[in-house]
Amino acid sequence: MLDFKTGEVFAIDKPYGISSFGALARARYLLTKTLGHKVKIGHAGTLDPLATGVLVLCTGRCTKQIETFQSHTKEYEATLQLGATTPSYDCEHPVDATYPTAHITAELLAEVLSRFVGNIAQVPPSYSACKVEGKRAYSLRRTGEEVVLKAKDVCIHSIELLRFDATAMQADIRVVCGKGTYIRALARDVGRALNSGAYLTALRRTRVGDFNLSRCVQLDSFQEWLNQQEIVTTI
């Protein structure tokens, strides 16, 4: 029996085009409607609106575990478009520059990817939720302000090249990494290391700790999932 007020931990598959806060708000609304009273709820690790996948939600006393879940190993699958860049390093903004790609091969790409495995210093994207003097970096950028962020130490456990399309200059990769790693920033840095450019056209988080996609509830069917559970509804 699930007791959301006391505390539960579960995961949803965040859809494309919605923020993590928006997905959380939808889950909170449906929980409140089902329980008949409000419940404390938070998520353990932001996903960009254009990203999909595992979003861990904690309710009640389990919200105290959010920081722990944020530190768990994460796994992503991403598609990189090589030979171009965008200001946000993904498809949120149009291409702002193009670069040569004739020299890029699967072998070169695999070798470059291997350079990013281990403990590295990574500068977060300026279009990110990082705070600058109390304000979100993306909010500052969207008002036209310049944002300079400091590099942070992150750990990338492994990177696997899944597919390379030399005609379209696209690559699919799998990344296993630690807390604070931005896959968009990784795409930027890989493009630079190739003496070219790169940005993300797709990003899916496939695992957070022990939560993988097979354990996720689809947000569109979250109410149906709740209806199938035995739930403590008393306050």
C-alpha positions as CSV (number, residue, x, y, z in Angstrom):
1,M,0.0,0.0,0.0
2,L,1.3,3.4,-1.0
3,D,1.4,6.2,1.6
4,F,2.3,9.4,-0.3
5,K,1.8,11.7,2.7
6,T,4.3,9.7,4.9
7,G,6.6,9.3,1.9
8,E,7.1,7.4,-1.3
9,V,9.8,7.4,-4.1
10,F,8.8,6.7,-7.7
11,A,9.8,7.8,-11.2
12,I,8.0,9.2,-14.2
13,D,9.1,9.3,-17.8
14,K,9.2,13.0,-18.4
15,P,7.7,13.9,-21.9
16,Y,9.4,16.1,-24.5
17,G,8.6,19.8,-24.3
18,I,7.7,20.2,-20.7
19,S,9.9,21.3,-17.8
20,S,10.7,19.2,-14.8
21,F,8.7,21.6,-12.7
22,G,5.8,21.3,-15.1
23,A,5.9,17.5,-14.9
24,L,6.1,17.7,-11.1
25,A,3.2,20.1,-11.0
26,R,1.0,17.8,-13.0
27,A,1.9,14.8,-10.7
28,R,1.2,17.0,-7.7
29,Y,-2.2,18.0,-9.1
30,L,-3.3,14.4,-9.8
31,L,-2.0,13.2,-6.4
32,T,-4.0,16.0,-4.6
33,K,-7.1,15.1,-6.6
34,T,-6.8,11.4,-5.8
35,L,-5.9,11.8,-2.1
36,G,-8.2,14.7,-1.4
37,H,-5.5,16.7,0.3
38,K,-2.1,18.3,-0.6
39,V,1.1,16.3,-0.4
40,K,4.7,17.5,-0.2
41,I,6.6,16.5,-3.4
42,G,9.9,17.3,-5.1
43,H,12.0,16.0,-7.9
44,A,15.6,14.7,-7.7
45,G,17.4,16.2,-10.7
46,T,16.2,18.6,-13.4
47,L,15.8,17.6,-17.0
48,D,15.7,20.2,-19.8
49,P,12.3,20.7,-21.5
50,L,13.7,19.2,-24.7
51,A,15.0,16.1,-22.8
52,T,12.9,13.1,-21.9
53,G,13.3,10.2,-19.5
54,V,13.7,9.2,-15.9
55,L,12.6,11.9,-13.4
56,V,12.6,10.7,-9.8
57,L,9.9,12.1,-7.5
58,C,9.9,12.0,-3.8
59,T,6.9,12.7,-1.5
60,G,6.4,13.4,2.2
61,R,9.4,12.5,4.4
62,C,11.2,11.0,1.4
63,T,11.8,14.5,0.1
64,K,14.7,14.5,2.6
65,Q,16.3,11.9,0.3
66,I,16.3,14.2,-2.8
67,E,20.0,15.2,-2.4
68,T,20.9,11.5,-2.1
69,F,19.1,10.7,-5.3
70,Q,20.7,13.6,-7.1
71,S,24.1,12.2,-6.3
72,H,23.3,8.8,-7.9
73,T,24.8,7.7,-11.2
74,K,22.9,8.7,-14.3
75,E,22.8,7.3,-17.8
76,Y,21.8,9.2,-20.9
77,E,21.4,8.5,-24.6
78,A,22.0,11.5,-26.9
79,T,22.1,12.4,-30.5
80,L,24.8,14.9,-31.6
81,Q,24.6,16.9,-34.7
82,L,28.2,17.6,-35.8
83,G,29.5,20.5,-37.8
84,A,27.3,23.2,-36.2
85,T,26.5,25.0,-32.9
86,T,23.6,26.7,-31.2
87,P,23.7,29.2,-28.3
88,S,22.1,26.6,-26.0
89,Y,23.9,23.6,-27.4
90,D,20.6,21.9,-28.2
91,C,17.6,22.6,-30.5
92,E,16.1,25.3,-28.3
93,H,17.8,27.9,-30.5
94,P,18.7,28.0,-34.2
95,V,22.1,27.2,-35.5
96,D,24.5,30.2,-35.1
97,A,27.6,28.8,-36.8
98,T,28.7,25.9,-39.0
99,Y,32.1,24.2,-39.2
100,P,34.1,21.8,-41.5
101,T,33.3,18.1,-41.0
102,A,35.1,16.3,-43.9
103,H,37.9,15.2,-41.5
104,I,35.5,13.6,-39.0
105,T,35.4,9.8,-39.0
106,A,33.9,7.2,-36.6
107,E,37.5,6.4,-35.5
108,L,38.3,10.0,-34.7
109,L,35.0,10.6,-32.9
110,A,35.5,7.5,-30.8
111,E,39.0,8.6,-29.9
112,V,37.8,12.1,-29.0
113,L,34.9,10.8,-26.8
114,S,37.4,8.7,-24.9
115,R,39.2,11.9,-23.8
116,F,36.2,12.9,-21.7
117,V,36.0,9.8,-19.6
118,G,37.1,10.3,-16.0
119,N,37.1,13.4,-13.8
120,I,36.9,16.5,-15.9
121,A,36.3,20.3,-15.5
122,Q,33.1,21.3,-17.3
123,V,31.7,24.7,-17.8
124,P,27.9,24.5,-17.6
125,P,25.8,25.9,-20.4
126,S,24.9,29.6,-20.0
127,Y,21.3,28.6,-20.8
128,S,21.0,26.5,-17.6
129,A,19.4,26.6,-14.2
130,C,22.8,27.6,-12.6
131,K,22.4,30.7,-10.4
132,V,24.4,33.9,-11.0
133,E,23.9,36.3,-8.0
134,G,20.7,34.6,-7.1
135,K,19.2,34.6,-10.7
136,R,19.0,31.6,-13.1
137,A,21.5,31.8,-15.9
138,Y,19.0,31.1,-18.6
139,S,16.8,34.0,-17.3
140,L,19.7,36.4,-17.7
141,R,20.5,35.1,-21.2
142,R,16.9,35.4,-22.3
143,T,17.0,39.1,-21.4
144,G,20.1,39.6,-23.4
145,E,22.7,39.6,-20.6
146,E,26.0,38.0,-20.9
147,V,26.7,35.1,-18.5
148,V,30.1,33.7,-17.6
149,L,30.0,30.5,-15.5
150,K,32.9,28.8,-13.8
151,A,34.0,25.3,-14.6
152,K,32.8,22.5,-12.3
153,D,34.4,19.2,-11.6
154,V,32.2,16.3,-12.9
155,C,32.8,12.6,-13.4
156,I,32.0,10.7,-16.6
157,H,32.2,7.0,-16.0
158,S,31.9,5.9,-19.6
159,I,30.9,7.1,-23.1
160,E,29.9,4.7,-25.9
161,L,29.5,5.5,-29.5
162,L,26.3,3.8,-30.6
163,R,26.0,5.0,-34.2
164,F,27.8,7.3,-36.6
165,D,26.2,8.6,-39.8
166,A,28.9,10.1,-41.9
167,T,26.4,11.5,-44.4
168,A,24.2,13.3,-42.0
169,M,27.1,13.9,-39.6
170,Q,25.1,12.7,-36.6
171,A,26.2,10.4,-33.8
172,D,24.3,8.6,-31.1
173,I,26.1,8.1,-27.8
174,R,25.5,6.6,-24.4
175,V,26.9,8.4,-21.4
176,V,27.2,7.2,-17.8
177,C,28.0,10.0,-15.4
178,G,27.9,11.5,-12.0
179,K,26.1,14.5,-10.5
180,G,26.2,17.9,-12.2
181,T,27.2,16.7,-15.7
182,Y,25.6,18.6,-18.6
183,I,25.3,16.5,-21.7
184,R,24.7,19.7,-23.7
185,A,28.1,21.0,-22.5
186,L,29.7,17.6,-23.3
187,A,28.4,18.0,-26.9
188,R,29.9,21.5,-27.1
189,D,33.2,20.3,-25.9
190,V,33.3,17.2,-28.1
191,G,32.6,19.5,-31.1
192,R,35.5,21.7,-30.1
193,A,37.8,18.8,-29.6
194,L,36.9,17.6,-33.2
195,N,38.0,21.1,-34.5
196,S,34.4,21.5,-35.5
197,G,31.1,22.0,-33.7
198,A,28.3,19.9,-32.1
199,Y,25.0,20.3,-30.5
200,L,22.2,18.0,-29.2
201,T,19.2,17.1,-31.3
202,A,17.9,14.5,-28.8
203,L,18.5,13.6,-25.1
204,R,16.9,10.9,-23.1
205,R,17.8,10.0,-19.5
206,T,17.6,6.2,-19.2
207,R,18.6,5.7,-15.6
208,V,19.0,7.4,-12.3
209,G,20.5,5.0,-9.7
210,D,18.3,1.9,-9.6
211,F,15.5,3.7,-11.5
212,N,15.4,2.9,-15.2
213,L,12.8,3.5,-17.9
214,S,11.1,0.2,-17.2
215,R,10.3,1.4,-13.7
216,C,8.9,4.7,-14.9
217,V,5.2,5.7,-15.0
218,Q,4.2,7.6,-18.1
219,L,3.0,11.1,-17.1
220,D,0.0,10.8,-19.6
221,S,-1.2,7.7,-17.8
222,F,-0.3,8.8,-14.3
223,Q,-3.9,9.0,-13.2
224,E,-4.6,5.5,-14.5
225,W,-1.6,4.2,-12.6
226,L,-2.8,5.9,-9.4
227,N,-6.2,4.3,-9.8
228,Q,-4.6,0.8,-9.9
229,Q,-2.7,1.3,-6.6
230,E,-3.7,0.7,-3.0
231,I,-3.3,4.1,-1.5
232,V,-3.6,5.5,2.0
233,T,-5.9,8.5,1.7
234,T,-6.5,9.5,5.3
235,I,-4.7,12.5,6.6
